[in-house]
Structure formats: structure tokens, C-alpha cells
Amino acid sequence: MTEFIERLKRGAKAFKESFGPSRYSAGGLEITCPHCKNSEFKEGAAQLNTAGMTFMNLDWLNKSATTLICTRCGLIQWFYGEPERLD
């Protein structure tokens, strides 16, 4: 029973870490921060609003971009396509 609990704890820890900071690549290149040269980012999302859709109260139909936030300096980089997670 103890071994089962230890494996369960390791699995929970790995699952939790999969949502934390990570390294990413886009276009076949690893992404680094252009400001501080860090290579770990937190992933986020941002809506790409347009004036026409906002006027018609249809903002939810707009496309989204993936944002990567540098864990060292906080610089935000935007990607139209989703970058690949390396870790």
C-alpha cells in the first residue's frame, strides 16, 4: 500500500509540474527571451479583438493568441500559432 501511495504522490507532482513554467519552441527554434536570454516561460492566452466584432458584441468569436511570459523578467511574447512545449 505504501508503494502505491508513493507512486500516486509522484504522479500528482508530475501532473502539477506539467502546468508550471517550461521551455518552448516555435518554427523549429527554441524560444528565448530577447531581453534577458531566459528560456523558461509561463503559458497564457490573449484574445485578438477586432473593432467589428466588438461593435456587434461578438468578441467571443475572435481568435486567440498564445502568450509566453518570461519567468525571469516578465517580458511577454505573443504567438499566433501555439508553440510546442519542450519539457
Buried (B, 14 or more C-beta within 10 A) or exposed (E): EEEEEEEEEEEEEEEEEEEEBBBBEBEEEEBBBEEEEBBBBBBEEEEEEBEEBEEEEEEEEEEEBBBBBBBBEEBEBEBEEEBEEEE
